[in-house]
């Protein structure tokens, strides 16, 4: 059965806990303890799982503008991140795309701080807060339902051993998700000029566009 709504994912979550899935009919106007638990934890769990991997269905590119106010110290430039920003994947400055962690920058208070010689804008690739369930990868759906179940399980005072088993399964699914996303994302080889290497330091010329975590 195709999963097309948050309610269906919540039904999967309570099903992991051995709860009758028919108890979940709506999390928009919850009336039962199970529905209230799902309504409370669904969004935060969804955003947490989005941060766990470079999900293909949640990638987006954007050009972000420099803020008029520079950081007080440490960096010369601040760029305002999109409202739907969840996690950085890559930064493109000076025509050079660099994976997460290879450039000297810092994500702080809705901005990316870096030294970009006052460039008016930079390009980024990032994970966005995708709420369209119909676009979700099946592995994401499974992982989200397991993470949600682990959260509401304790809240609903369910069997602790069952919850621990759910958490263990979630770790396995997360590992599978990382592997799948890395296989679907080719390595991008970037050739840097001597100036760029001096500017950003001695970095490898082969960077992963998806910023795959070690």
N, C-alpha and C positions, 0 to 999 in steps of 0.2 A: 504493500500500500504506500502510495506517495505521501510524504509528509509535507504539508503545506501551511501549517499554522503552529503558533506557540502552544496552543492548547493540546495539540497532538504530542508535542515534545514533552509537555508536562504529564500527559498520560503515560508516556514511556517511562518517565522518571518514577512515578508512583508504582508502575508495574514492576520496576526493578525492586521495589520495596515490598512487593507482595500485596499491594493495596488494589482493591477493585478499581479499574481504570474508569468505570462509569461514574465515579465520584467527581471526576474533573469534567465539568461542562463549560466553564468560563473562568478565566483569570482576570478579566476586565472588571467583572462585578462578582467577586468571590463570595460564597455563602458558607462553605464548609472549611474545616481546619486545613484540609489538604489543598483546597483552592487558595486559601489565604497564604499558605506556605509557599506555593508555587508563585503566586503574585509577588510575594516579598523578595524571593531569591532569583527569579527567572532572569531579569535584565542584568544583574550583577554577574551571574554565572555566565550568561552569554558573552558579555564583554571580557570576562576573564579568559574564557576559552578562545575567543578571537585573538587574544594576546599570545596564546601558547604556540602558534605556528604561523607560517607565512601562507595562509589559506588562499588558494587561487581565486575563489569566489568573492573574496573580500579585499582584493588589491585595487588600489586606485592611484592615479598620478595627478599631480597638481603643481601649479606654479604659485608659490607663496611670496607675498610681498614683504619687504623690509619695513619694520616698525620705525616710526619717526624717532623714537627714543632708543638710544643705544644702551646696552647693559652697563651698569656702573663700574664693573671691572671684569677681568678674565677674558672677555670676548669683545669684539668691536661691533658686531652686527646681531640683530635679533629679527627673526622672521616669524610671522604669525601663522600658526598651524590651523588647518581647517577645523570647523566645529565637529565634524564626524571622525576626527583623528583618534586612533586607538594605539597604533604602534608604528614606528618608523621602519622602513625596509631599506631604502637607498636615498642618497642625496646626490644631486647633480649640480656641481658648481664649476664654472669655468669649462663647461663641456665635458667634464669627467664624472662618470657615475661611480660612486663608491658605496659599498655595502655597509650595512649597519656596523658601527664600531671601528671602521677604518679611517674615518675622518675625526678630527678633534672638534666635537660639538657637544652640546648638552641640551636635553629636552627639559625645559623648566616653565611651569605656569602657562601652558598653552603656546609656548614659543620654542623655536630651535635657535640656540645661540651658537655662533661660530664666527670665525674670521674670514670674511669674504670680500675684503677690500671695498666695502660699501656698496656691493652689487644691489640694485633695486629689487631684484627677485631671484629666487633659486627654484629649481625643480626638485620635487621629492616623489618617491613612491612610498606608499604607506598602506597599512591595514585600516580600513574604515569601519565604522559602526554599522554593519550591514544588518538590517532588521527584516529583510525579505526572506522568510523561511523557505520559500519555493526555490531560492537560488542556492541553498545550503548543500554542501557536499554530504553524502551519506555518513562518512566517517565523523564529520563535525556534528551531525545530528546525534549520532550514537554517543560521542564524547560529551556533548552538552547534556544529554539526558542522564548520563552517569554522574557527572559533576553535580547537576541539580539534585539528583537522588541522594548523593552523599551529604548535601547541605540540609535538605528538608528531612532526611532520615533522623538526624539527631533532634531536630526541631520538633518532630512528631513523636519522639521517644520510641523509635522502632528498634528492632533487634540490633545490637552493636556489632555482632559478628557479621550479619548480613551487610551492614554499612561498610565494614572493613573490607569485605569481599568486593563490594562495588568500587571502593577506592582503588583496590589493587587492579581490577579490570580496567578502570579509567586510565591508570598508568600505562597499561599495555596498549590501549587504543590510542593514547597520545603518542606513544613511540611509533606506532604504525602511521599515524597522521604525518609526523615529521618526515618519515622515510618517503611516503607517497608524494608529499609536496616537493621534497628535494629532487626526486626523480623527474618530476614534471617541470622543473625549472632548470633550464640549461645554464652552464657557466658562461658568463660574459667576460671576454678578455678585453681589457682596456689598456691602450698604449698611452702613457703619460709623457709629457714633455719634461725636459730637465727642470724647467721653471716650476712646473706643477709638483714634481717630486721634492724640490727644495721647499716649496710652499707648504706642503702637507706632510712632509717627512718621507722616510724610506718605506713605502708600502708595496705590497705585492701587486703585480699587474693583472693577476687573475682574481676577480672578485665575483662573488655569487650575487646575482641580481635579487634573489629572494632573501638575502641576508640570513641564510640558514644558520641556526644556532648550533654551537658545538655540542 
